[in-house]
Amino acid sequence: MRLAVPVAASNLLMIGMGAVDQLLIGHYGTAEFAAVGLANPWIFGTVMFANGILLGLDPIIAQAHGAGDGLRSARALHSGLVLAALLAIPVAVAWWFTEPVLIAMGQDPELAARSAVFVRAQMPSIPFFLGNTVLSRYLQNREHVKQTVVVMSVANVVNALAAWSLIYGRFGAPELGILGAGLATTCARIASALTLIAWTRAFRLYDGAWEPFSKRAFDWRGQLEVLRLGVPIAFQTCTEMWAFGMASFIAGPLGAVQLAAHQVAMQYASLTFMIPLGISQAVTIRAGNLIGAGRHAEAARAGWLGIAGSAAFMAIAAVTFILGRNQLPHAFTSDAAVIAAAAAIFPIAGAFEVFDGTQAAACGMLRGMGRPLPATIANLAGYWAIALPLGGWLALRTALGLRGLWAGLCLGLIVVAVSLVLWLRRNPPRSPATA
């Protein structure tokens, strides 16, 4: 919990930036709100694959820290920064082609054009976002977790002020609507990265795990080690993210109202997920440190405690979703049709909350062990073989519509969570994966 609370808080602050954008743009216009709902899956489905590769630093640095090998942590940081710069290039190319990609996926051309404006405004933030990920992994896996809360607090203030100013034309700024929302996010990401760098230098958080940056950072063996662990992690995180992104694309043909309702439910699901995600990251850190120190039984205990804690929190969230289904949508929209459509799917969203928390913590344990492949396989089976085909058929071919889509997602999550728990019971941590 000492690790999980600040990490979860920083995750909530991170998702809070997107929630503020959604709140402001949702009351600006339904079409703009729907366009952001289409844009976000493309944004995160691309940049988070690159980000997932960089999560390959987790088992390397966590186990090195547990073993007292500061030099290995420092060299992993340098390799990660070089890799982040390289990964920013394909992400930027993907973002530039947002509009034709969305149109090719069958989305409304007008919504696709608005989405492209929102996405392209964020292109300058890509290297800062990925660089921030590398430095955060370096610090958090060395048990410096509180600093990210301060950094994300700064980013939230910057984002809120910039978004309010640029979307609605306040404080002397022009009224830019959806373009302003994208520019505000760029400002926040840049501020976040620069603040974390300044904090690390000012308080010498690199002490004990540092060497000067040199040509050694460009040694391909360092990047290859990160890639070896990071690519499966990227597929594990993105098979889930792409599945929910594809769900938004499935919701698109149902109409702007249904898409907006889907986006409201996804915002709340994403918000509550930040707590299990924080616990998951804490499990990765704690289990990785303990495995590096050769304390395998304690690592397994940390994983099971994390799974239990995540499931318990999400059970509370599920009850809140069900009881508050008619009130919760009002925060994001005043459109009565959107509110009614969102209220209809909140009980289903609540049903899969517990399983979402369970699988999140289980994935964190697998990352700490340096064994992300089982989670990738589970996600492919649960989401892509079950959730999307079934949910898409129920949404587009039956009278269930959006409720059918969410029912399919719920079943997929159940499959993923149960399969990961069973795998961990059969395969407890035994030895460092990066030894």
TORFINU-117071 format. One line per 5 residues: number of its first residue (from 1); for each residue x, y, z of C-alpha. Coordinates in nm, 2 decimals. Example, Ala and Ser with C-alpha at 12.3 -4.5 7.8 and 13.67 -1.06 7.14 Angstrom:
% residues 2
1> 1.23:-0.45:0.78 | 1.37:-0.11:0.71 .
//
This chain:
% residues 435
1> 0.00:0.00:0.00 | 0.29:0.23:0.06 | 0.38:0.19:-0.30 | 0.03:0.17:-0.44 | -0.13:0.48:-0.29 .
6> 0.09:0.74:-0.45 | 0.11:0.55:-0.78 | -0.27:0.52:-0.78 | -0.30:0.89:-0.70 | -0.07:0.98:-0.99 .
11> -0.28:0.76:-1.22 | -0.60:0.93:-1.10 | -0.44:1.27:-1.17 | -0.33:1.14:-1.52 | -0.68:1.02:-1.61 .
16> -0.81:1.34:-1.45 | -0.66:1.54:-1.73 | -0.86:1.35:-1.99 | -1.17:1.37:-1.77 | -1.14:1.75:-1.75 .
21> -1.11:1.76:-2.13 | -1.42:1.54:-2.16 | -1.62:1.74:-1.91 | -1.54:2.07:-2.09 | -1.58:1.94:-2.44 .
26> -1.89:1.74:-2.35 | -2.07:2.06:-2.25 | -1.93:2.24:-2.55 | -2.11:2.01:-2.80 | -2.23:1.65:-2.85 .
31> -2.05:1.62:-3.19 | -1.72:1.74:-3.03 | -1.77:1.50:-2.74 | -1.82:1.21:-2.98 | -1.52:1.31:-3.19 .
36> -1.30:1.30:-2.88 | -1.45:0.96:-2.80 | -1.33:0.84:-3.14 | -0.99:1.01:-3.12 | -0.89:0.87:-2.78 .
41> -0.88:0.50:-2.88 | -0.66:0.59:-3.17 | -0.43:0.81:-2.96 | -0.39:0.56:-2.68 | -0.39:0.26:-2.90 .
46> -0.08:0.39:-3.08 | 0.12:0.58:-2.82 | 0.05:0.31:-2.55 | 0.20:0.04:-2.77 | 0.52:0.24:-2.76 .
51> 0.46:0.31:-2.39 | 0.41:-0.06:-2.33 | 0.74:-0.14:-2.49 | 0.91:0.10:-2.24 | 0.74:-0.09:-1.96 .
56> 1.00:-0.36:-2.03 | 1.21:-0.14:-1.81 | 1.00:-0.25:-1.51 | 1.14:-0.60:-1.44 | 1.49:-0.49:-1.54 .
61> 1.51:-0.20:-1.30 | 1.29:-0.35:-1.02 | 1.51:-0.67:-1.01 | 1.83:-0.47:-1.03 | 1.72:-0.25:-0.74 .
66> 1.63:-0.55:-0.54 | 1.98:-0.70:-0.61 | 2.15:-0.37:-0.52 | 2.28:-0.32:-0.88 | 2.25:0.06:-0.93 .
71> 2.47:0.06:-1.24 | 2.23:-0.17:-1.42 | 1.94:0.06:-1.34 | 2.13:0.36:-1.47 | 2.21:0.19:-1.80 .
76> 1.85:0.07:-1.84 | 1.74:0.43:-1.80 | 1.97:0.55:-2.08 | 1.87:0.26:-2.31 | 1.50:0.35:-2.24 .
81> 1.55:0.72:-2.33 | 1.71:0.63:-2.66 | 1.44:0.38:-2.74 | 1.17:0.64:-2.65 | 1.31:0.89:-2.90 .
86> 1.30:0.62:-3.17 | 0.95:0.51:-3.09 | 0.81:0.87:-3.10 | 0.86:0.87:-3.48 | 0.61:0.59:-3.58 .
91> 0.36:0.72:-3.33 | 0.37:1.07:-3.49 | 0.32:0.92:-3.84 | 0.02:0.72:-3.71 | -0.13:1.03:-3.56 .
96> -0.09:1.23:-3.88 | -0.31:0.99:-4.06 | -0.59:0.98:-3.81 | -0.87:1.10:-4.04 | -0.82:0.85:-4.32 .
101> -0.77:0.57:-4.07 | -1.10:0.65:-3.89 | -1.29:0.68:-4.22 | -1.15:0.34:-4.34 | -1.29:0.20:-4.01 .
106> -1.64:0.31:-4.12 | -1.66:0.62:-3.90 | -1.86:0.93:-3.99 | -1.64:1.16:-4.21 | -1.73:1.47:-4.02 .
111> -1.65:1.32:-3.68 | -1.33:1.17:-3.83 | -1.22:1.52:-3.94 | -1.29:1.67:-3.59 | -1.10:1.38:-3.43 .
116> -0.80:1.45:-3.66 | -0.78:1.81:-3.54 | -0.78:1.69:-3.18 | -0.51:1.43:-3.24 | -0.27:1.64:-3.45 .
121> -0.27:1.92:-3.19 | -0.11:1.67:-2.95 | 0.18:1.55:-3.18 | 0.44:1.78:-3.02 | 0.38:1.61:-2.69 .
126> 0.48:1.26:-2.80 | 0.85:1.26:-2.71 | 0.77:1.43:-2.38 | 0.51:1.17:-2.29 | 0.74:0.87:-2.37 .
131> 1.04:1.03:-2.20 | 0.83:1.09:-1.90 | 0.74:0.72:-1.90 | 1.10:0.62:-1.90 | 1.20:0.85:-1.61 .
136> 0.89:0.74:-1.41 | 0.97:0.37:-1.45 | 1.33:0.44:-1.34 | 1.21:0.63:-1.03 | 0.91:0.41:-0.93 .
141> 1.10:0.08:-0.96 | 1.36:0.23:-0.73 | 1.08:0.31:-0.48 | 1.06:0.68:-0.55 | 0.69:0.69:-0.60 .
146> 0.57:1.01:-0.43 | 0.72:1.25:-0.68 | 0.49:1.15:-0.96 | 0.19:1.28:-0.76 | 0.35:1.63:-0.75 .
151> 0.43:1.62:-1.12 | 0.08:1.51:-1.22 | -0.07:1.77:-0.99 | 0.13:2.04:-1.19 | 0.02:1.88:-1.52 .
156> -0.35:1.89:-1.41 | -0.34:2.26:-1.32 | -0.18:2.34:-1.65 | -0.43:2.13:-1.84 | -0.74:2.27:-1.66 .
161> -0.64:2.63:-1.71 | -0.53:2.58:-2.07 | -0.84:2.37:-2.16 | -1.08:2.62:-2.01 | -0.90:2.90:-2.19 .
166> -0.86:2.75:-2.53 | -1.19:2.55:-2.56 | -1.42:2.84:-2.46 | -1.20:3.14:-2.53 | -1.14:3.25:-2.17 .
171> -0.86:3.47:-2.02 | -0.81:3.65:-2.35 | -0.75:3.33:-2.55 | -0.93:3.25:-2.88 | -1.22:3.00:-2.87 .
176> -1.07:2.70:-3.04 | -1.31:2.42:-2.93 | -1.18:2.07:-2.99 | -0.84:2.21:-3.12 | -0.80:2.39:-2.79 .
181> -0.86:2.07:-2.60 | -0.58:1.90:-2.79 | -0.34:2.19:-2.74 | -0.41:2.20:-2.37 | -0.31:1.83:-2.34 .
186> 0.01:1.90:-2.52 | 0.09:2.18:-2.28 | 0.02:1.95:-1.98 | 0.24:1.67:-2.11 | 0.53:1.90:-2.17 .
191> 0.49:2.05:-1.82 | 0.47:1.71:-1.67 | 0.80:1.59:-1.83 | 0.99:1.90:-1.75 | 0.87:1.91:-1.39 .
196> 0.98:1.55:-1.33 | 1.33:1.61:-1.48 | 1.37:1.92:-1.26 | 1.25:1.73:-0.94 | 1.49:1.44:-1.01 .
201> 1.79:1.67:-1.05 | 1.70:1.90:-0.76 | 1.66:1.62:-0.51 | 1.92:1.39:-0.66 | 1.68:1.10:-0.69 .
206> 1.94:0.93:-0.92 | 2.19:0.89:-0.64 | 2.31:0.53:-0.61 | 2.20:0.44:-0.97 | 2.37:0.68:-1.20 .
211> 2.65:0.71:-1.46 | 2.70:0.99:-1.71 | 2.52:0.96:-2.04 | 2.76:0.83:-2.30 | 2.77:0.64:-2.63 .
216> 2.71:0.32:-2.43 | 2.34:0.43:-2.42 | 2.33:0.36:-2.80 | 2.45:0.00:-2.75 | 2.19:-0.20:-2.93 .
221> 2.21:-0.48:-2.67 | 2.05:-0.24:-2.41 | 1.76:-0.16:-2.64 | 1.72:-0.53:-2.73 | 1.69:-0.63:-2.37 .
226> 1.41:-0.37:-2.32 | 1.24:-0.48:-2.64 | 1.26:-0.85:-2.54 | 1.06:-0.78:-2.23 | 0.87:-0.48:-2.35 .
231> 0.72:-0.61:-2.68 | 0.51:-0.88:-2.50 | 0.41:-0.63:-2.24 | 0.31:-0.38:-2.51 | 0.09:-0.65:-2.68 .
236> -0.05:-0.75:-2.34 | -0.16:-0.39:-2.26 | -0.26:-0.30:-2.61 | -0.47:-0.61:-2.68 | -0.69:-0.49:-2.40 .
241> -0.67:-0.12:-2.50 | -0.73:-0.19:-2.86 | -1.03:-0.41:-2.77 | -1.19:-0.12:-2.59 | -1.09:0.11:-2.87 .
246> -1.25:-0.12:-3.12 | -1.56:-0.12:-2.90 | -1.58:0.26:-2.95 | -1.56:0.20:-3.33 | -1.84:-0.06:-3.30 .
251> -2.05:0.20:-3.11 | -1.99:0.46:-3.37 | -2.24:0.33:-3.63 | -2.50:0.32:-3.36 | -2.52:0.70:-3.38 .
256> -2.37:1.00:-3.20 | -2.60:0.96:-2.90 | -2.50:0.60:-2.84 | -2.13:0.67:-2.90 | -2.15:0.96:-2.65 .
261> -2.32:0.73:-2.39 | -2.05:0.47:-2.45 | -1.79:0.73:-2.39 | -1.95:0.84:-2.06 | -1.94:0.49:-1.93 .
266> -1.59:0.44:-2.05 | -1.48:0.75:-1.87 | -1.61:0.62:-1.54 | -1.47:0.27:-1.60 | -1.13:0.43:-1.69 .
271> -1.14:0.65:-1.38 | -1.21:0.36:-1.14 | -0.95:0.15:-1.32 | -0.67:0.39:-1.21 | -0.68:0.24:-0.85 .
276> -0.63:-0.12:-0.96 | -0.37:0.00:-1.21 | -0.18:0.17:-0.92 | -0.20:-0.15:-0.72 | -0.09:-0.34:-1.03 .
281> 0.22:-0.11:-1.07 | 0.29:-0.15:-0.70 | 0.28:-0.53:-0.73 | 0.52:-0.50:-1.03 | 0.77:-0.30:-0.82 .
286> 0.74:-0.50:-0.50 | 0.74:-0.84:-0.67 | 1.03:-0.74:-0.89 | 1.23:-0.61:-0.60 | 1.17:-0.93:-0.40 .
291> 1.25:-1.16:-0.69 | 1.57:-0.97:-0.75 | 1.66:-1.02:-0.38 | 1.57:-1.40:-0.41 | 1.27:-1.37:-0.17 .
296> 1.02:-1.56:-0.40 | 0.76:-1.66:-0.14 | 0.72:-1.30:-0.03 | 0.69:-1.19:-0.40 | 0.40:-1.44:-0.45 .
301> 0.23:-1.30:-0.13 | 0.26:-0.95:-0.26 | 0.09:-1.05:-0.59 | -0.20:-1.22:-0.42 | -0.25:-0.93:-0.18 .
306> -0.26:-0.70:-0.48 | -0.52:-0.91:-0.66 | -0.74:-0.92:-0.35 | -0.71:-0.55:-0.29 | -0.79:-0.46:-0.65 .
311> -1.10:-0.69:-0.66 | -1.23:-0.55:-0.33 | -1.20:-0.19:-0.45 | -1.37:-0.27:-0.78 | -1.66:-0.44:-0.60 .
316> -1.73:-0.10:-0.43 | -1.71:0.07:-0.77 | -1.95:-0.18:-0.91 | -2.21:-0.11:-0.64 | -2.16:0.27:-0.71 .
321> -2.22:0.22:-1.08 | -2.54:0.03:-1.03 | -2.69:0.26:-0.76 | -2.58:0.58:-0.93 | -2.65:0.49:-1.29 .
326> -2.91:0.77:-1.33 | -2.69:1.04:-1.17 | -2.34:0.97:-1.28 | -2.38:1.06:-1.65 | -2.49:1.42:-1.56 .
331> -2.13:1.51:-1.49 | -2.03:1.47:-1.86 | -2.33:1.58:-2.05 | -2.67:1.76:-2.02 | -2.82:1.58:-2.32 .
336> -3.12:1.38:-2.19 | -3.09:1.11:-2.46 | -2.72:1.05:-2.38 | -2.79:1.03:-2.01 | -3.07:0.78:-2.06 .
341> -2.85:0.56:-2.29 | -2.56:0.57:-2.05 | -2.78:0.48:-1.75 | -2.89:0.17:-1.94 | -2.54:0.03:-1.96 .
346> -2.40:0.13:-1.62 | -2.52:-0.19:-1.45 | -2.34:-0.40:-1.71 | -2.03:-0.19:-1.67 | -2.05:-0.24:-1.29 .
351> -2.07:-0.62:-1.34 | -1.73:-0.64:-1.50 | -1.55:-0.40:-1.26 | -1.45:-0.68:-1.02 | -1.29:-0.88:-1.30 .
356> -1.12:-0.58:-1.44 | -0.95:-0.52:-1.11 | -0.85:-0.88:-1.07 | -0.69:-0.90:-1.41 | -0.51:-0.57:-1.37 .
361> -0.32:-0.69:-1.05 | -0.25:-1.03:-1.21 | -0.09:-0.85:-1.50 | 0.12:-0.65:-1.26 | 0.25:-0.97:-1.10 .
366> 0.34:-1.11:-1.44 | 0.54:-0.80:-1.53 | 0.73:-0.81:-1.20 | 0.81:-1.18:-1.28 | 0.93:-1.07:-1.63 .
371> 0.67:-1.31:-1.78 | 0.40:-1.10:-1.97 | 0.33:-1.36:-2.24 | 0.04:-1.54:-2.05 | -0.14:-1.21:-2.01 .
376> -0.11:-1.14:-2.39 | -0.25:-1.48:-2.47 | -0.54:-1.43:-2.22 | -0.62:-1.09:-2.36 | -0.62:-1.22:-2.72 .
381> -0.86:-1.50:-2.62 | -1.08:-1.31:-2.39 | -1.12:-0.98:-2.59 | -1.06:-1.07:-2.95 | -1.20:-1.42:-2.97 .
386> -1.50:-1.37:-2.74 | -1.57:-1.01:-2.63 | -1.55:-0.82:-2.96 | -1.71:-1.08:-3.19 | -2.00:-1.14:-2.95 .
391> -2.04:-0.78:-2.85 | -2.03:-0.66:-3.21 | -2.29:-0.91:-3.31 | -2.52:-0.82:-3.02 | -2.48:-0.45:-3.08 .
396> -2.52:-0.44:-3.46 | -2.74:-0.74:-3.53 | -2.98:-0.75:-3.24 | -3.21:-0.51:-3.06 | -2.97:-0.49:-2.76 .
401> -2.76:-0.23:-2.93 | -2.51:-0.07:-2.69 | -2.61:-0.30:-2.40 | -2.51:-0.60:-2.62 | -2.17:-0.45:-2.68 .
406> -2.11:-0.41:-2.31 | -2.23:-0.76:-2.23 | -1.97:-0.90:-2.47 | -1.70:-0.69:-2.31 | -1.81:-0.82:-1.96 .
411> -1.78:-1.18:-2.07 | -1.44:-1.12:-2.22 | -1.31:-0.97:-1.90 | -1.43:-1.27:-1.70 | -1.24:-1.50:-1.92 .
416> -0.92:-1.30:-1.89 | -0.93:-1.26:-1.51 | -1.01:-1.62:-1.44 | -0.74:-1.76:-1.68 | -0.47:-1.53:-1.53 .
421> -0.55:-1.63:-1.17 | -0.54:-2.00:-1.26 | -0.20:-1.95:-1.44 | -0.05:-1.77:-1.14 | -0.17:-2.05:-0.90 .
426> 0.02:-2.30:-1.12 | 0.33:-2.09:-1.18 | 0.45:-1.90:-0.87 | 0.77:-1.68:-0.90 | 1.08:-1.89:-0.87 .
431> 1.38:-1.70:-1.02 | 1.46:-1.37:-1.17 | 1.36:-1.36:-1.54 | 1.64:-1.12:-1.62 | 1.92:-1.31:-1.45 .
//
